[in-house]
Amino acid sequence: MTAPGLIIAAPRSGSGKTTITLGLQRAMTRRGLVVRGLKCGPDYIDPAFHAAATGAPSANLDSFAMQDGLLRAIAGDAADGADLVIAEGSMGLFDAVPGPDGHTGASADIAALLGWPIVLVIDVSGQAQSAAAIALGCKLYDPRITIAGVILNKVASERHRRLVAQGMEKIDLLVLGALPREASLILPERHLGLVQAGETADLEARLEALADAVAAVVDLDALLAVAQATILPASPLAAPSLSAPGRRIAIARDAAFSFVYPHVEAGWRAAGAELVPFSPLADEPPPDDCDACWLPGGYPELHAGRIAGATRFLAGLRHFAQSRPVHGECGGYMVLGRALIDAEGVSHAMAGLLSVETSFAKRKMTLGYRRAILEAGGPLGRAGSALTGHEFHYATIVTQGEDPPLAMVTDPHGSAPAPAGSQRGHVTGSFFHAIAMAG
């Protein structure tokens, strides 16, 4: 039987979705349930927290970048063998980009496709019954979805809770719980979101505290009752969302290189590829018995000096690139370039396999979906292949250099095609993270 699922969403960002999702995931796991987490949208960091909270892998569901078959396969893989799937929305429930119906990147698209009800987290600070008007708007805005109940966050007092609950009763919406204002439940953040799960101090203690707080005020039995089961594929991904760059892939994995979509790795493995991790921060070169190397995004800007001094890693990477494909995404792209300027304005020599030079001192947020057409064949596919992806970084390009672009990219808002990334020999890189082959 397919596990029941639900989506924890909110009218806007900053409402407390992640902390409440993690608390629920850990609280249900402590009950002895097999819980799986999923994340709507192109987020690397939250799935790692889901995995820590549940003890099971998490993955992304992205309605803009993924076709229905891939979305159902990822959800089905999570639901297979689980007792409950608790997915986390992104941004506001209906926040989206221009796209075909059902493929706008909104969390509501995922709820509609999978038939999972939504539990709405509402930050009620500064309001009382008016919160019900917001909830009612969410309830009526999209007839494809079902709002099964609400969890109130940042409740100031018992009197405040009663007033908000009166409003919810008026619109016939179940209040599943109410969390008080509590600063200690907030997870630490930095420029790309939460500090990564692997770097968060006392993560287990924090997850237990979240579970304690949520279990004390949320009716977990009522939450289980509103979850809905949907018939989904119960088999692994039938085909990779991206072509595997090799049969044995050396993949950088440490605090500087960690942003890899779980579904991409799962797809590669399903296609028969083996992933072999190595750590540039530990001065490890890519294993020489691999036939491709992948440098994911992450936080190399926070470790630029250490990477520049990792002579075995850099020499091994240069040797590898003489005969085999190497690809870098975002942070990995920066490391493949000539130099990386850190936040203090200090320039650090990088691998020099591409001519790009980047800076974290000159910060500018770049954020959004991308559709890319490859200019030449390489690890991401053949020349002319179309990919969907996402870009999110604060680094800037100081010098693009002489390398030809990897792809021509557009965004969902009608931008003219523009060159992106770099290629030279066996080496390619770009600031956009590939999510799937375009349909």
C-alpha positions in Angstrom: 0.0 0.0 0.0 1.3 3.5 -0.8 2.0 5.6 2.2 -0.2 8.5 3.0 1.4 11.9 2.5 0.8 15.6 3.2 2.6 18.9 2.5 3.5 21.4 5.1 3.1 24.8 3.4 2.6 28.5 4.3 1.2 31.7 2.8 4.7 33.2 2.7 8.4 32.5 3.4 9.6 32.9 7.0 6.5 31.4 8.5 8.3 28.5 10.2 7.7 25.7 7.7 11.1 24.1 8.1 11.3 24.0 11.9 7.7 22.6 12.1 8.3 20.1 9.3 11.5 18.8 11.1 9.7 18.7 14.4 6.8 16.7 12.9 9.2 14.3 11.0 11.2 13.6 14.2 8.1 13.3 16.4 6.4 10.8 14.0 9.7 8.9 13.7 9.9 8.6 17.5 6.4 7.0 17.4 8.0 4.1 15.5 6.7 5.2 12.1 8.8 5.0 8.9 8.7 8.6 7.8 10.1 10.0 4.5 10.7 13.7 3.8 10.5 15.5 0.5 11.1 19.1 -0.4 9.2 21.1 -3.0 11.4 23.3 -5.2 15.2 23.5 -5.9 16.6 23.4 -2.4 19.7 21.4 -1.4 19.8 22.1 2.3 16.4 21.2 3.6 16.5 17.6 2.3 19.6 16.9 4.4 17.8 18.1 7.5 14.8 15.8 6.6 17.2 12.9 6.3 18.7 13.7 9.7 15.2 14.0 11.3 13.8 10.8 9.8 16.9 8.6 9.3 15.8 8.1 5.7 16.8 9.8 2.4 14.9 12.9 1.2 14.6 14.4 -2.3 13.2 17.3 -4.3 9.9 17.7 -6.2 10.1 20.6 -8.6 7.1 21.2 -10.8 8.8 23.7 -13.0 11.9 21.7 -13.8 10.5 18.1 -13.7 8.0 16.4 -15.8 5.0 14.5 -14.2 6.6 11.1 -14.7 9.7 12.1 -12.8 7.7 13.8 -10.0 5.6 10.7 -9.5 8.6 8.4 -9.6 10.4 10.4 -6.9 7.3 10.6 -4.7 6.5 6.9 -5.3 10.1 5.9 -4.3 9.6 7.9 -1.0 6.2 6.4 -0.3 7.3 2.8 -1.0 7.8 1.1 2.3 7.1 4.2 4.4 4.3 4.8 6.8 4.0 8.5 6.2 5.5 11.1 3.8 5.8 14.6 5.1 6.8 17.0 2.3 7.8 20.6 2.9 6.7 23.4 0.6 8.8 26.3 -0.7 8.2 30.0 -0.3 4.5 30.8 -0.3 2.1 28.0 -1.3 1.2 29.6 -4.6 4.5 31.5 -5.4 5.5 30.5 -8.9 7.0 31.5 -12.2 5.4 31.6 -15.7 4.9 28.1 -17.0 2.3 25.6 -18.3 -0.5 24.7 -16.0 0.8 22.5 -13.2 4.4 23.3 -14.0 5.0 26.7 -12.5 7.3 25.7 -9.6 4.5 26.3 -7.0 4.1 23.9 -4.1 0.4 23.9 -5.0 1.3 22.1 -8.2 2.8 19.2 -6.3 -0.2 19.0 -4.0 -2.5 18.9 -7.0 -0.5 16.3 -8.9 0.0 13.9 -6.0 -3.4 14.5 -4.3 -1.7 15.2 -1.0 -3.5 17.6 1.4 -1.8 20.7 2.7 -1.3 21.6 6.3 -0.9 25.4 6.4 1.6 27.0 8.8 0.6 30.5 9.6 2.7 33.0 11.5 0.0 34.7 13.5 2.3 37.4 15.2 0.6 40.8 15.0 -2.8 39.5 14.1 -5.7 37.3 15.5 -8.9 36.6 13.7 -7.4 38.2 10.6 -5.2 35.1 10.2 -8.4 33.2 9.2 -8.9 35.6 6.3 -5.4 34.6 5.0 -6.2 30.9 5.5 -9.5 31.3 3.8 -7.9 32.9 0.8 -5.5 30.0 0.5 -8.4 27.5 0.9 -10.3 29.1 -2.0 -7.6 30.3 -4.3 -6.8 27.0 -6.1 -9.7 24.5 -6.5 -7.1 21.7 -7.3 -5.9 21.5 -3.7 -7.2 20.8 -0.3 -6.2 22.7 2.9 -6.7 20.0 5.6 -5.8 22.2 8.6 -3.6 24.8 10.0 -0.7 25.0 12.5 -0.4 28.3 14.2 3.1 29.7 14.8 4.4 32.4 17.0 1.4 32.5 19.3 1.9 35.1 22.0 -0.5 33.7 24.7 -3.4 31.4 25.4 -5.7 34.4 24.8 -4.1 35.0 21.5 -4.5 31.3 20.5 -8.2 31.4 21.4 -8.8 34.5 19.3 -7.1 33.0 16.2 -8.9 29.7 16.7 -12.2 31.5 16.7 -11.4 32.9 13.3 -10.5 29.4 12.0 -13.7 27.9 13.4 -15.7 30.5 11.5 -14.2 29.3 8.2 -14.4 25.6 9.2 -10.7 25.0 9.2 -9.2 22.6 11.7 -6.5 23.9 14.0 -4.0 21.1 14.4 -1.7 22.9 16.9 -0.3 26.2 18.0 3.4 26.9 18.7 4.5 29.7 21.0 7.1 32.3 20.1 10.4 30.5 20.9 13.7 31.8 19.6 15.6 28.7 20.7 13.8 26.7 18.1 15.2 28.7 15.2 18.0 27.0 13.2 21.1 29.0 12.3 21.3 30.6 8.9 23.8 32.1 6.4 23.8 33.5 2.9 22.3 30.6 1.0 19.8 29.5 3.7 20.2 27.3 6.8 23.7 26.3 7.9 24.0 22.8 6.4 22.8 19.8 8.5 26.3 18.3 8.7 27.7 21.6 10.1 24.9 22.4 12.5 26.2 22.1 16.1 24.2 19.7 18.3 21.9 18.8 15.4 20.5 15.7 17.2 19.7 17.8 20.3 18.1 20.5 18.2 15.9 17.9 16.3 14.9 16.4 19.6 14.0 19.8 21.0 11.9 20.6 17.9 10.1 17.3 18.2 9.4 17.9 21.9 8.0 21.4 21.1 5.8 20.2 18.2 4.6 17.0 20.0 3.5 19.1 23.0 1.2 21.4 21.1 0.3 19.6 17.8 -2.4 16.8 17.7 -0.2 14.2 15.9 -3.1 11.7 15.7 -5.3 14.3 13.9 -2.3 15.1 11.6 -2.0 11.5 10.7 -5.7 11.3 10.0 -5.7 14.1 7.4 -2.8 12.5 5.4 -4.0 10.9 2.1 -2.6 8.0 0.2 -2.2 8.2 -3.5 -1.4 5.4 -6.0 2.2 6.1 -7.1 5.0 4.1 -8.8 6.6 1.8 -6.3 9.8 1.3 -8.3 13.1 3.3 -8.5 13.6 5.9 -11.2 13.2 4.2 -14.6 15.7 6.5 -16.2 18.1 9.1 -14.9 16.9 12.7 -14.9 20.3 13.7 -16.2 22.7 11.5 -18.3 25.4 10.0 -16.1 28.7 11.6 -16.9 30.5 8.3 -16.5 30.2 4.7 -15.2 32.4 5.5 -12.2 32.0 9.1 -11.0 34.4 10.8 -8.7 32.2 13.3 -6.7 33.6 16.0 -4.4 31.8 15.7 -1.0 32.6 17.8 2.0 31.7 21.1 3.7 32.7 23.0 0.5 31.0 20.7 -2.0 27.6 19.4 -1.0 24.9 20.7 -3.3 23.8 17.7 -5.3 20.1 16.9 -5.9 19.3 13.5 -4.4 17.2 12.5 -7.5 20.2 13.2 -9.7 22.5 10.8 -7.8 19.6 8.3 -7.5 19.1 8.4 -11.3 22.8 7.9 -12.0 22.9 4.9 -9.6 19.7 3.5 -11.2 21.5 3.7 -14.6 24.3 1.6 -13.2 26.9 4.3 -12.3 29.0 4.2 -9.2 29.6 7.3 -7.2 33.0 7.6 -5.5 33.2 10.5 -3.0 36.4 12.4 -2.2 37.2 15.5 -0.2 39.1 18.5 -1.7 39.2 20.0 1.8 41.1 17.0 3.0 43.4 17.5 0.0 42.2 14.3 -1.7 42.5 14.2 -5.5 39.7 12.6 -7.6 40.3 8.9 -7.6 42.2 7.9 -10.6 40.2 4.8 -11.3 37.1 6.9 -12.1 36.1 8.0 -15.6 34.4 11.3 -14.8 34.7 13.9 -12.0 31.9 16.1 -10.6 32.4 19.2 -8.5 29.1 20.1 -6.9 28.1 23.5 -5.6 28.5 24.4 -2.0 30.5 26.9 -0.1 34.1 27.1 -1.6 34.0 30.8 -1.0 34.2 30.1 2.8 37.2 27.8 2.3 39.0 29.5 -0.6 42.4 29.6 1.2 42.3 26.0 2.2 41.3 24.9 -1.3 44.1 27.0 -2.8 46.5 25.2 -0.5 45.2 21.8 -1.3 48.1 21.0 -3.7 47.3 17.2 -4.0 43.7 17.9 -4.9 44.5 20.6 -7.5 47.3 18.7 -9.1 45.2 15.5 -9.2 42.2 17.4 -10.7 44.4 18.9 -13.4 45.9 15.4 -14.2 42.4 13.9 -14.3 41.1 16.6 -16.7 43.8 15.8 -19.3 42.0 12.7 -20.3 38.5 12.6 -18.7 35.5 14.8 -18.3 35.3 17.2 -15.3 32.2 19.3 -14.6 31.6 21.9 -11.9 28.3 23.5 -10.8 28.2 26.9 -9.2 30.8 26.6 -6.4 32.5 23.8 -8.4 32.6 26.1 -11.4 34.3 28.7 -9.3 37.0 26.2 -8.2 37.6 25.2 -11.8 38.4 28.8 -12.7 41.6 30.8 -12.4 40.9 32.6 -9.2 38.3 33.0 -6.4 38.2 36.3 -4.5 36.9 35.8 -0.9 34.7 38.1 1.2 37.8 40.0 2.4 38.9 40.7 -1.1 41.8 38.3 -1.1 42.4 36.5 -4.4 43.1 32.7 -4.2 44.4 30.7 -7.2 42.1 27.9 -8.2 42.6 25.0 -10.6 42.9 27.2 -13.7 41.2 24.6 -15.9 38.8 27.3 -17.0 39.5 31.0 -17.6 36.7 32.4 -15.4 37.5 34.5 -12.3 34.9 34.9 -9.6 34.4 37.1 -6.5 32.5 36.8 -3.3 33.7 40.2 -2.2 31.5 41.8 -5.0 28.2 40.2 -4.0 25.1 40.2 -6.0 22.3 37.7 -5.5 21.4 35.7 -8.6 18.3 33.6 -8.3 16.0 31.8 -10.7 15.1 28.9 -12.9 17.1 28.4 -16.1 16.5 26.6 -19.4 19.8 25.7 -21.1 20.6 24.6 -24.6 24.1 23.0 -24.6 26.5 24.5 -27.1 28.8 21.4 -27.1 28.6 17.8 -25.9 30.0 16.9 -22.5 29.1 15.5 -19.1 25.6 17.1 -19.2 24.7 15.6 -22.6 25.1 16.1 -26.3 25.3 19.4 -28.1 21.8 20.8 -28.6 20.4 19.0 -25.5 17.9 21.1 -23.5 18.1 21.1 -19.7 16.1 22.7 -16.9 18.0 24.0 -13.9 18.3 26.6 -11.2 20.8 29.3 -10.2 21.2 30.7 -6.7 24.5 32.4 -5.6 25.9 35.7 -4.4 29.2 35.4 -6.3 30.0 37.5 -9.3 32.1 37.0 -12.4 35.1 39.3 -12.5 36.5 38.0 -15.7 34.8 35.5 -18.0 38.0 34.8 -19.9 38.4 33.4 -23.4 36.6 30.0 -23.0 33.5 29.5 -25.2 30.2 29.2 -23.3 28.8 25.9 -22.1 25.2 26.8 -23.0 22.7 29.4 -24.0 20.2 30.0 -21.3 16.8 31.7 -20.8 14.7 32.2 -17.8 10.9 31.7 -17.4 10.2 35.5 -17.7 11.1 35.8 -21.4 14.7 36.8 -21.3 16.7 36.6 -24.5 19.1 33.7 -24.8 22.4 34.5 -23.1 25.7 32.6 -23.0 26.4 30.9 -19.7 29.2 28.8 -18.3 32.5 27.8 -19.8 34.1 24.8 -21.6 37.6 23.9 -22.5 38.8 20.5 -23.5 37.3 17.9 -21.2 36.3 20.6 -18.6 32.9 22.2 -18.3 31.2 24.4 -15.7 28.4 26.8 -15.1 26.6 28.7 -12.3 23.3 26.9 -13.0 22.6 23.6 -11.4 21.0 21.1 -13.8 17.9 19.4 -12.5 16.5 17.4 -15.4 16.4 17.0 -19.2 13.8 19.4 -20.6 10.6 17.8 -21.8 
